[in-house]
Amino acid sequence: MLLKWTTVTLILFGLLSACSRSLPTLDQRTVSQSLSAAEAANTAIGDTVAPLLQEHAGKSGVLNLAEAKDAFAARLLLAGAAEQTLDVQYYLWRDDKTGLLLMQALYAAAERGVRVRLLLDDLNTSPIDNKLAALDQHSNIEVRLFNPFINRSNRVWGFISDFPRANRRMHNKSFTADSSATIVGGRNVGDDYFSGADGVLFADLDVLAIGPVVKQVATDFDLFWASPSSYPAREFQRQPDVDEYEYSMQLIHSRQEETVTYLAAVRDRELFRKLLNGGVQLNWAITKMVSDSPAKGLGKASPEQLITHELQEIIGDPTRSVQLVSPYFVPTQAGVNALVAMARQGVEISILTNSLQATDVAIVHAGYAKWRKPLLEAGIRLYEMRPGIVAPEPDENRLPRFASAATSLHAKTFAIDGERVFIGSFNFDPRSAELNTELGFVIESKELAEETARIFAEEVPKQAYELRLSASGRMYWLERNTGQHVRHDREPGTSFGQRLSVRFFSWLPIDWLL
């Protein structure tokens, strides 16, 4: 009976695949590259940073962008300062206020003669398909889609008919101007990442960088742009007629009251003014880009081409301490074994992830929850983000914390041995390790690493639940408020149905999908 049903299933999948249209060829795809070192130096950004690079030979200047509006301001300024190229790569671009504002910035740059290359993962592009088609009509803008779906109206069909490819997504995030300055990190483009909405705000972390690491990012973008997974968007979109084009452009350039108000708030930021007048103090450190090969998008990357291999090569094995921040933390049995082994060798490990109350993907929580007890038993400290923690914004002269008034954690970072820090798009889960492509920086900076340790020691306990084990071995959540501590014996802020759902999914062998 089992063999019979297996055969029927395979036949159905074969019919579905046969009925689906094939991907177009890439024969007519244009060829382009990032700027050479000489071309980049001959731009306003390149000329501005040249004296700083000479003063800090071999190092890159980095600036943490933890505050949402600061992160948006930095992108806006790079788009406005670009003279030759803008290379922009994202997993998700929302059809909202900040998404439209950045589209306006890209279009305005193209109007100045800047070549704009926009590479988006295709999983979430449906809401902006018409706007992308309109942008793609500009002679200086080209839009490409990574692992695109042939059926534009139903992504589910794409997963059914082409699951091995459709299940692999490009999770990279980078925004590079004139191959001279770049922003890399955890943020997608949307109001919930840039404090542009009243609802969910993700606590996230990006890095603005100048110096040698920028060329590494630019070269990596070229690899993705020319990869077999990146298709011109026009191959999947009907060319808009005049009325559709004008309507889409009108939407892109609309200036509603709330948009104007948000822009005013961004331009009023102290960091915005400092970036304009060159008053920002950068952290100068040896910085290396780590990334997956785009071949991972087709399941063809060798182990040496994966970001996990690069991280291991650069970081090695921690000997003293690990502070890890990941919104989707799915360690798996192998990861738990490795963490427990480190802890038993005397490595102090602290982990911050989302609580069930705060997470935006509850099923992923199931891949983490079942491993909490063995981690705690090994002496590993676990913290879970509390939503809606409101605190004053950090002093401009201090490195910012992970969250100020966020409802969900989205930052991906870790510090090792008080010496180096990773910041990027990599979640500590099987999807980031095995399926999605990822990108980030390893920064050799004691200042950044020690600041991360300070945040875990002083601020995380105030902004997160700390998990502990009682004398009887039962787990509980400790909530620290001013003047009082509250103990929760069940996952705080959740219903019985939510907890039951997590328990059910934790029994299923689906960690590899999470």
C-alpha positions in Angstrom: 0.0 0.0 0.0 2.8 2.4 0.9 4.6 1.7 -2.4 1.3 2.3 -4.3 0.8 5.7 -2.7 4.4 6.7 -3.2 4.1 5.8 -6.9 0.9 7.8 -7.3 2.5 10.8 -5.6 5.6 10.7 -7.8 3.3 10.5 -10.9 1.3 13.5 -9.7 4.5 15.5 -9.1 5.8 14.5 -12.5 2.5 15.7 -14.2 2.6 19.0 -12.3 6.2 19.6 -13.3 5.5 18.7 -16.9 2.5 21.1 -17.0 4.5 24.0 -15.6 6.3 26.3 -18.0 10.1 26.2 -18.1 12.3 29.1 -17.1 13.5 31.4 -19.9 17.0 31.3 -21.2 19.6 33.8 -20.0 21.2 34.3 -23.5 20.0 37.9 -23.8 21.0 39.0 -20.3 23.2 42.1 -20.2 26.7 42.0 -18.7 27.8 44.5 -16.2 30.3 44.8 -13.3 30.8 47.0 -10.2 33.3 49.9 -10.5 37.0 49.2 -10.5 39.1 50.7 -7.7 40.2 53.6 -10.0 36.6 54.3 -11.1 35.3 54.2 -7.5 38.1 56.6 -6.4 36.9 59.0 -9.1 33.5 59.5 -7.5 32.5 62.0 -4.8 32.2 59.3 -2.2 35.5 57.7 -3.2 37.3 61.0 -3.1 35.8 61.8 0.3 36.8 58.5 1.9 40.3 58.3 0.3 42.2 60.3 3.0 40.6 58.2 5.7 41.5 54.9 4.0 45.1 56.1 3.7 45.2 57.0 7.4 43.8 53.5 8.3 45.6 51.3 5.7 44.2 47.8 5.5 41.2 48.5 7.8 37.6 49.3 7.0 35.6 52.0 8.8 32.3 50.7 10.2 29.3 52.3 11.9 26.6 50.3 13.7 23.1 51.2 12.6 20.8 49.9 15.4 18.3 52.7 15.4 15.7 52.2 12.7 15.5 55.8 11.4 19.3 56.1 11.4 19.4 53.0 9.2 16.9 54.5 6.8 18.7 57.8 6.7 22.0 56.2 5.8 20.5 54.4 2.8 18.8 57.6 1.7 22.1 59.5 1.9 24.0 56.9 -0.1 21.4 56.9 -2.8 21.6 60.7 -2.9 25.4 60.8 -3.0 25.9 58.1 -5.7 27.3 59.4 -9.0 28.0 56.2 -11.0 26.4 53.1 -9.5 23.9 51.8 -7.0 23.9 48.0 -6.4 21.0 47.0 -4.2 20.2 43.5 -3.1 17.3 42.4 -0.8 15.2 39.5 0.3 12.1 41.5 1.0 10.9 45.0 -0.3 7.5 46.0 1.1 4.9 48.0 -0.7 4.7 50.7 2.0 5.9 54.1 3.0 9.6 53.4 3.3 9.6 51.0 0.4 8.2 53.7 -1.9 10.6 56.3 -0.5 13.6 54.2 -1.4 12.1 53.5 -4.8 11.9 57.2 -5.3 15.6 57.5 -4.2 16.6 54.9 -6.8 14.6 56.5 -9.5 16.0 60.0 -8.7 19.5 58.5 -8.9 18.8 57.0 -12.3 17.5 60.3 -13.5 20.9 61.8 -12.5 22.6 59.2 -14.7 23.4 56.6 -12.0 23.3 53.0 -13.1 20.9 51.2 -10.7 21.0 47.4 -10.4 18.2 46.0 -8.2 18.3 42.3 -7.3 15.4 41.0 -5.3 14.5 37.5 -4.1 11.2 36.7 -5.9 9.3 35.2 -3.0 7.6 38.4 -1.9 7.6 40.6 -5.0 3.9 40.1 -5.9 2.7 43.4 -4.2 5.3 45.5 -6.1 5.4 43.7 -9.4 3.8 46.6 -11.3 6.2 49.2 -9.7 9.2 47.0 -10.5 8.0 46.8 -14.1 7.7 50.6 -14.2 11.2 51.1 -12.7 12.6 48.6 -15.1 11.5 50.8 -18.0 14.1 53.4 -17.1 17.2 53.2 -19.2 19.5 53.4 -16.2 17.6 50.8 -14.0 17.7 47.1 -14.4 15.7 44.8 -12.1 16.5 41.1 -11.7 14.7 38.4 -9.7 16.5 35.6 -7.8 14.9 32.1 -8.2 11.8 33.6 -9.8 8.4 31.9 -9.9 7.0 31.3 -13.4 3.4 31.5 -12.2 3.2 35.1 -11.1 -0.2 34.8 -9.5 0.3 31.8 -7.3 3.7 31.2 -5.6 2.2 28.0 -4.0 2.1 26.4 -7.4 5.8 27.2 -7.9 6.6 25.4 -4.6 4.6 22.4 -5.7 6.0 22.1 -9.2 9.6 23.2 -8.5 10.1 22.7 -4.8 13.9 22.0 -4.7 14.6 25.4 -6.4 11.7 27.4 -5.0 12.6 26.4 -1.4 16.0 28.1 -1.8 15.9 31.9 -1.3 18.3 34.8 -1.4 18.3 36.3 2.1 21.2 38.7 1.4 20.8 42.4 2.2 23.2 45.0 0.8 23.1 48.6 -0.4 26.3 49.8 -2.2 27.0 53.2 -3.7 29.8 53.8 -6.2 31.6 50.6 -5.0 32.8 53.0 -2.2 30.3 52.7 0.7 27.9 49.9 1.6 25.3 49.0 4.2 25.0 45.3 5.1 23.0 43.7 7.9 19.7 42.2 8.9 17.1 44.7 7.7 14.8 44.2 4.7 13.1 47.3 3.2 9.8 48.1 4.9 8.1 50.2 7.6 8.5 47.5 10.2 12.3 47.7 9.8 12.6 51.5 9.7 10.1 52.6 12.4 7.7 53.8 9.7 4.6 52.2 11.1 2.6 52.1 14.4 2.5 48.3 14.4 5.4 45.8 14.5 8.9 47.2 14.8 11.8 44.8 14.4 14.8 45.3 16.5 17.5 45.0 13.9 21.2 45.8 13.2 23.0 47.0 10.1 26.6 48.2 9.4 27.6 51.1 7.2 31.1 50.5 5.9 33.8 52.1 3.8 37.2 50.7 2.9 38.5 47.3 1.6 35.4 45.3 2.6 33.2 47.4 0.2 35.0 45.9 -2.8 34.3 42.5 -1.4 30.6 43.3 -1.2 30.7 44.8 -4.7 32.4 41.7 -6.1 29.9 39.4 -4.3 27.0 41.4 -5.8 28.5 40.9 -9.3 28.5 37.1 -8.7 24.8 37.1 -7.7 23.9 39.5 -10.5 25.4 37.1 -13.1 24.4 33.9 -11.4 22.2 31.3 -13.1 19.5 32.1 -10.5 19.1 35.8 -11.4 16.7 36.5 -14.2 15.7 39.9 -15.8 12.4 40.9 -14.3 11.1 41.8 -17.7 11.1 38.1 -18.6 8.3 37.5 -16.1 6.3 40.8 -16.4 4.1 42.1 -19.1 5.5 45.4 -20.3 3.1 48.1 -18.9 1.2 50.3 -21.4 1.5 54.1 -21.1 -1.4 54.4 -18.7 -0.2 51.6 -16.4 3.3 53.0 -16.5 2.2 56.5 -15.6 -0.1 55.2 -12.8 2.7 53.1 -11.3 5.1 56.0 -11.4 2.5 58.2 -9.8 2.3 55.7 -6.9 6.0 55.5 -6.6 6.4 59.3 -6.4 3.3 59.9 -4.3 4.1 62.2 -1.3 1.4 61.7 1.2 1.3 63.6 4.5 2.6 60.6 6.5 5.5 60.2 4.0 6.5 63.8 4.4 6.2 63.5 8.2 8.4 60.4 8.3 11.1 62.0 6.0 11.1 65.1 8.3 11.7 62.8 11.3 14.6 61.0 9.5 16.3 64.3 8.5 16.0 65.6 12.0 18.2 62.7 13.3 21.5 63.8 14.7 23.2 61.0 12.8 21.7 62.3 9.6 23.3 65.7 10.2 26.6 64.1 11.2 26.7 62.0 8.1 26.1 65.1 5.9 28.9 67.1 7.5 31.4 64.3 8.0 31.1 64.4 11.8 30.6 60.7 12.3 33.3 58.7 14.2 33.9 55.3 12.6 35.2 52.2 14.2 38.3 51.2 12.2 39.0 47.5 12.1 40.0 44.6 9.9 36.7 43.5 8.4 36.0 40.5 6.2 32.9 39.8 4.2 31.5 36.3 4.5 28.8 35.0 2.2 27.4 32.0 0.4 28.1 31.3 -3.2 25.0 32.1 -5.4 25.3 28.4 -6.5 23.7 27.6 -3.2 20.5 28.9 -4.7 20.4 25.9 -6.9 21.8 23.4 -4.4 25.1 23.3 -6.2 27.5 25.0 -3.8 30.4 22.9 -2.4 30.9 22.9 1.4 33.8 25.3 0.9 31.5 27.8 -0.8 29.1 28.1 2.2 29.1 31.0 4.7 29.3 28.4 7.5 32.7 27.2 6.2 33.9 30.8 5.9 32.8 31.7 9.5 34.6 28.6 10.8 37.7 29.5 8.9 37.8 33.1 10.2 36.5 32.7 13.7 37.8 29.3 14.7 36.7 27.7 18.0 35.7 30.1 20.8 37.8 29.7 24.0 36.3 32.2 26.4 32.9 33.6 25.5 30.0 33.7 23.0 27.2 36.2 23.0 24.7 35.3 20.2 21.6 37.2 19.0 19.3 35.5 16.5 15.6 36.0 16.0 15.1 32.5 14.6 17.3 30.2 16.7 17.0 26.5 15.7 20.1 24.8 16.9 19.2 21.2 16.0 20.8 18.2 17.8 24.2 18.8 16.3 24.2 22.5 17.2 23.1 21.7 20.8 25.9 19.1 21.1 28.4 21.7 19.9 27.2 24.4 22.3 27.0 22.0 25.2 30.6 20.8 24.5 31.8 24.4 24.4 30.1 25.2 27.7 31.7 22.2 29.3 35.1 23.4 28.2 34.5 26.7 30.1 33.2 28.9 27.3 30.5 31.3 28.7 27.6 31.3 26.3 24.6 33.8 26.3 21.9 33.6 23.7 19.1 36.1 22.9 16.2 35.1 20.7 12.5 35.9 20.4 10.0 34.7 22.9 6.9 32.9 21.6 5.1 36.1 22.5 7.4 38.3 20.3 8.2 36.0 17.3 6.6 36.7 14.0 7.1 33.1 12.8 5.6 30.9 15.6 6.4 27.6 13.9 10.2 28.4 14.0 9.8 28.7 17.8 9.0 25.0 17.8 12.4 24.2 16.4 14.0 26.1 19.3 11.8 25.4 22.3 12.5 21.7 22.5 16.2 22.3 23.0 16.0 24.9 25.8 16.3 22.5 28.7 19.5 20.7 27.7 21.1 24.1 26.9 20.1 25.5 30.3 21.4 22.3 32.0 24.8 22.9 30.4 24.9 26.4 32.0 24.1 28.3 28.9 22.2 31.5 29.6 19.0 31.9 27.5 17.1 35.2 27.0 13.9 35.6 25.1 12.9 39.0 23.8 9.9 40.8 25.5 7.8 42.7 23.0 7.0 46.4 23.3 9.9 47.3 25.6 10.1 51.1 25.5 13.4 52.8 26.4 15.0 56.1 25.5 17.1 56.2 22.4 20.8 55.7 23.1 23.2 58.6 23.4 24.6 59.5 19.9 28.2 59.1 21.4 27.6 55.5 22.4 27.3 52.4 20.4 23.5 51.6 20.1 21.9 48.6 21.7 19.9 46.0 19.8 16.4 47.3 20.6 14.8 50.4 22.0 11.0 50.2 21.4 10.7 47.1 19.3 8.0 44.4 19.3 10.1 41.6 17.7 13.8 40.8 17.4 15.3 40.6 13.9 19.0 41.4 14.5 21.6 38.7 13.7 24.9 39.1 15.4 27.3 37.4 17.7 30.5 38.3 19.5 33.4 35.8 20.2 36.0 36.0 23.0 35.7 39.7 23.4 37.6 40.2 20.1 35.4 39.9 17.1 31.8 40.4 16.0 29.6 39.1 13.2 26.8 41.2 11.8 24.7 40.2 8.9 21.7 38.3 7.6 22.6 34.8 8.9 20.1 33.2 11.3 21.2 30.3 13.5 18.9 27.8 11.9 19.1 25.1 9.2 17.5 27.3 6.6 20.3 29.8 6.8 22.9 27.1 6.9 21.7 24.8 4.2 19.1 26.5 2.0 19.1 30.3 1.8 22.1 32.4 0.7 23.4 34.8 3.4 25.8 37.7 3.8 27.6 39.4 6.6 30.7 40.9 8.1 33.2 39.6 10.6 34.7 42.6 12.3 38.0 42.3 14.4 37.0 44.9 17.0 37.5 44.5 20.7 35.4 47.7 21.2 32.4 46.2 19.4 32.8 42.8 21.0 33.1 44.3 24.5 30.0 46.5 23.8 28.1 43.4 22.9 29.1 41.7 26.2 28.1 44.9 28.1 24.7 44.9 26.4 24.2 41.2 27.5 25.3 42.0 31.0 23.4 45.3 31.6 20.5 45.7 29.1 19.3 42.3 27.8 18.2 41.2 31.3 15.9 44.4 31.4 14.5 43.8 27.9 14.1 40.0 27.8 12.8 37.2 29.9 15.7 35.1 31.3 15.0 31.4 31.3 16.0 29.4 34.4 15.6 26.0 35.9 14.0 25.5 39.3 15.4 23.1 41.9 13.0 20.4 40.6 14.3 21.0 37.0 11.2 22.8 35.7 11.7 25.8 33.4 10.5 29.3 34.3 10.8 32.8 32.8 12.2 35.6 34.9 10.9 39.1 34.1 12.8 42.0 35.5 10.9 45.3 36.0 11.9 48.3 37.9 11.6 47.5 41.6 10.2 44.0 41.1 10.9 40.5 39.5 8.1 38.4 38.2 8.3 34.7 37.7 6.3 33.0 34.9 5.9 29.2 35.0 4.4 29.2 31.5 5.5 31.0 28.4 4.5 34.6 29.2 1.9 36.4 27.1 0.7 33.2 25.3 -2.4 31.2 25.1 -2.9 27.5 25.7 -3.5 27.1 21.9 -0.3 28.7 21.0 1.7 26.6 23.4 0.0 23.4 22.2 0.7 24.3 18.6 4.4 24.8 19.4 4.5 21.5 21.3 2.9 19.7 18.3 5.3 21.1 15.7 8.3 20.4 18.0 7.5 16.6 17.6 7.7 16.8 13.8 11.0 16.2 11.9 10.9 19.6 10.2 13.9 21.4 11.7 15.6 21.3 8.3 12.8 23.5 6.8 12.9 26.1 9.6 
